[in-house]
Amino acid sequence: MKILPWSGDSIFPALCNTLLAWRKSAPDVRDLPWRDEPTPYHVWISEIMLQQTRAAVVRAYYLRFLDALPSVRDLAAVDDDALMKLWQGLGYYSRARNLKRAAQVIVAEHGGVLPNDFDALLALPGIGRYTASAIASFAYGAPRPAVDGNFLRVATRVTANPIDIAKDATKRALEAALMPSYPSGKDAGLLNEAFMDLGATICLPNGTPLCHACPTARLCLAHDRVAEQDYPVKTALKARRKEQRTVLLLSCGEQIAIRKRPAKGLLAGLWEYPNLDGKLSKSAVRTHLESEGYHVLDIAPLPPARHIFSHIEWSLTGWAVSVAEWNEPPLMAAEEIDGAPAPLLWVRREELADKYSIPAAFGYFTPQ
């Protein structure tokens, strides 16, 4: 029998009270730096970084980012390459671009301060319902549930609800069901932290939850039925498209060739090593480069790699290629982008390390 959205919502008042008391009675179980000073800017930056990225990874990036860009105005004015260098390694680079776009709107329309209004937050580039709720509750004390994956897992298990958590309507329904039970002020943020911490440390995914340590075990219908791992239910993702690419670590003396990707699409606007569609042999690489005007001195294989995006999987073949100096440099050494030749930029190795952001998809082939 299909359970209607949050038919177990009569549990929610007791659940919220129990979790809030648990959060207040115990020390911060995760000791996250963005909780030390939950200003609107700090909350915003941390929540965007935490999307698709584990908290343990985010910590160092968060501290470095704030050291370089301590305010909304600093973020609004930052050079694009400098921003991408700060973001390098976090992935999903559109998040960083939206941060800057939103910062520019905040400076132009809100005096450099994130608005204390849920709908105004939602209107900013890159801010969805979860992030707007997180900023509103953590920074401004608004009584808004910040429904993320941990939150959904706890709620579906406690209510033993097989609702599909992949659907946006599910999250909205949970928000509506919880709103009457949510406190305001500092407790709003603490309750959101409690849901998140419980899901991250006790009500675990992909394994056996630690029900013996859970403060909500007596309320949990899934636990009562010994069915914890039946929840949550989520629509299976579509199979990733698989592609093969050949990456060229092209060097001339102490310089390495990079190029900028198109302004739209996968890894938009980022720097990359020249690369070609398909799995190319050594002879095919030599033929291609010579047809572009290069005099190839040496070609050596690099260890193969695989990189997984949300919807694409790349199988990567790498070649380290050294070429001779030239009188009139060739302009490209890769396939065309958007119908136009992709010019190469030759940079010193130290510039590559200090200035230009190379995404992780190409980081397997970083020159030594």
N, C-alpha and C positions, 0 to 999 in steps of 0.2 A: 504493500500500500504506500503510495507516494505521500510523503509528509509535506504539507504546505509550508511556505517559507516561515521558519522560526516558530513552528507551532509549540515549541518548548519555551517560548519567551517568558512564561510565568516563572521560570527558573532565574531569569536575568537579574531581578532585584537582589536575590540572595547571592548570586554569583558575583555581582559587582561589589557588594558589601564585603564578601569573603576575600576577594582579590585585593581590594583596597586595604583591608586590615593586614593582609599578608605582606603587601608592599611596604606598609608603614612599620611593621614590626621587625622586619629583617633589613640588614644592610643592603645597599645596592649590589645585587648579585653579579652585575656585569661591569661596573666601574668604567663607564664610557665617558670620554672627555667632554662630549657635547652636552652631557647632563650637568656639568659643573656650572655652566653659565648659559642657561637656555634663553638667550636673546632671540628675537625673531630671525635675525640674520644667521646666527649659529645653528638654530634648529633647521632652517631652510637648507643651508649648505649640507649639513649632516644627512638630512633625509633624502636629498637628491643623490648624494654619494652612496647611501645605503640601498638604493634601488638596484637590484641584480648583483649586489656585492656584499660579502660577509663583513660583519662589524670588525672582526679582527684585522681584516685587510684595510678597512677604511680609516682606522685610527691614525696611522702615520700620514696618509694623504690629507686628512682633515686638518691636522695640526700644521702641516706644511702650507696648505692652501690659505689658511687664516693668517699665517705669518706673512705670506706674500700679498694677500688681498684682505686686509682686516675690516673692510667696510663695503657696503653696497656701492658706494661711489668708486672705490678702487676697482671693484669687479666690473662696473659699467665701462670703465676707461681702459681696461687691460688690453694689450695687444693680443690678437688671436693666436699667434704662434706661442706666446708666453702662456696663455691660458691652456692650450693643448699640451704644452710641456708639463704644466702642473697636473694635468689630468692623466697623463700617460700612465698606462697600466691599469686604470680603472675600467676601461672599456665603455661601450655605449656612449660614444663621444657626443651624440646629439644632446645629452644631458648638459654637458658643459656649454655648448652653444646656446641652449635655452636659458641657462643661468645668466649668461651675459645679456641676452635679449631682455630677459625679465628685469635685470638690474637697471638697464637703460630706461625701461618703462617706469620702474619705481622711482628713479631719479627725476624723470620728466614729469610724472603725474602724481607722485606721492611724497615729494620732498625728501627722497632718499631713505624712507622708512617703509618697511613692509606694512601693508594696510591691516588694521585690526577689524577685518570684515571677511567672512568666509567667501562670499560671492566675489569680492574684489580680488582675493587671493586666487580663486579659481580662474579668473580672467587673465592671469599672468602666464606667459609662455612656459610650458614645461611643468606646470603645477596642476595636478589632478585632485580628486576628492581626498585621497589618503593624505597627500602632502599638505593640502590646505587644512585638513582636520588636525594634523600633527602640529603645524605652526599655531593654529588657533588655540589648541588645548595646552601645549607645552609653554608657549611664549605669552599667550594672552588669557589663559584660564577659561576658555570657552568650553561648555559641556558638550564636546563632540567626540564620538568614538573614532579613532584612527585605525580603520580596518585594513590590516595587512594579512599576509599569509599565516603568520603565527596566530593572529587574532581569529581568523576563520577556522583554523584547525581546532583551537580551544572551543570555540562556540559550537561547531558541528559535533564534536565529541560529547560535550556536556549535554547537548540536546538530542544526541543520537539522530541527527538529521542528515539524510542522504542527498540534500540539495547540492546542485552542481556549483562548486565554488569558483569555477572559471568564468561564470557569467557575471557581468557587471550588476545585473538586477539583484543578484544574491547579496552583494556587498551593500547595495542601497537598502535592501530590506532589513539587513542586520543593523545598519545604522539607525533606521527608523524604530526598530524594536528595542534598541538599547537606549535611545535618547532619554526616555522618561526616567531611567535609572541612573543617569550620569550626573555626577556632581559638577560644580563649577569651581573656579579658582585653582589653586595648586593641585587639589585632589583630582581634577580632570586629567592633568598630565600624569599624575601618579597612577591613576587607574589604567590609562593607556600603556604606561610602562609595565604594569603588572600583567596585562594580557600578553604583551610582547615577550616579557621575561619568562613567563610561564611556558609559552610556546617554544622559546629558544633553549630553555634549560631543563624542562621537565616533561611537557606534553610534546614529545619529540616527533619529528617526521622520519620516515624511512627507517623505522626500527621500533623497539619496544619502549613505550612511554614509561616514565618513572612514577607510576601511579602511587607507589608507597610513600613518595615524598610530596605528593600533590595536595595543596590546601583545599582543592575543590573536589576531591575524590568522592566525598559523601554526596555531592550533588550530581555527579556525572552519570548520565544514563548509559553511555557507552561502556564505562567501567563496570557499572552494575550488571550489564549483560555480557561482560567479558568480550566485548566487541570493539575495543579501542582502535584496532588497526583496520576496521572497516570504514573509518572516517579519517579525513574528509574524502568526498567523492569529487573527482575532477575529470572533465572531458579530456580524452587523450589528445595530445598535440599531434598536428600533422607531421608526417615524416620530413626530415630535413632534406633539402635538395643537395646532392653531392656534386662537387666540382673539383677538377684538377687544375692546378696552376703551377707554373715554373717561375721561381724567384731568382733574379740575377743580382748577386752581390758584386756590383761592377766597380772596379777600382782602377785608378790611374795614378801611380805614385802614392802619395799620402791622401788622395781625395777619393771620396765615395760618391756614387751617383744616387740621387733620390729624385722623386717627382711628386707633385701634388695631385691627389685624386680629385675627381669632379666635385662640384659644389653640392650635388645632390646624390642620394643613393648610399650604398654601403660604405662606411668609413669616409663619409663626405668631407672634403676639404682637408684631409690629413695627408701627411707626407708618407711615402712608401718607397720601397725599393722597386726598380723596374721589374715587371712581371708579365708573363704571357699566359694565355689560355692553353690548357692541356699539359700533358707530361712530356717535356721535350728531352731528347737525348743530347749528349755532348756535341755530336756533329750538327744536330739541328740548331743548337744554340750558337755554335760557331758560324754556321751559314747565315743565320738571322743577323747577327752582329756585323758580320762582314758586309752584308747587303745594305746595312745602315751606314757604312763608311768607317767602321772601326778596324784597327789592326790588332787582332787578338794575340796576346803573348802566352797566356796560359788559362786553362779551364780545369777546375778541380771540383769534385762533387762535395756537397754538404749533406749532413744527415737529414733524411726526410722528416717531415713534420705534419701534424694534423691540427687544424684549428676549427673550433665549433662556434658558430654564431647561433642566434636564436632560431634561424630558419634555413641556414646554409652550413654545410660542412665542407671545408677546404682540405684536400690532400695536396701537400706542398712538396715539390721537388726543388732543391736549391743547387745553384752552381756559383762558385766563387770565380770570377773572371777578371783577369788583369789585362788591360789594354795599353797600347803605346800612346804617347803624347801625339798631338796632331797640330797642324798649322791652322786649319779652320775646323773647329770642333763640330761633330755631328750633333744634331739637336734632340734626337730621340733614340731610344733603344727598347721600345716596347710597343704593344698594340696601340691603336688609336683610341682616344677617349672622346666620346660624343662626336665622332667624325673628324676630329682635329688631332694632329700630332701632339703627343704629350712631351713637352720639353723637359730635359733633365737639368737638375741643379747639382753642381759638383761642390761638395763641402769637405772641409777637413774633418778628420776623425774626431777631434775634440769638439768641433762645432756640432757634430752629430749627437754627441753625448750631452752637450750642455744646452743646445738651443732648439733642435728640431725634434718634434714628437713623432716617433715611429710606433704605430699601434702594435699590440701584442701579436696580431696575426702575422707580422713580419719580423717580430723580435727574435724568433728562433734562429735567424740568420745574421744577428748583429756581428759586425766585424770585430776581431780581436785587436 
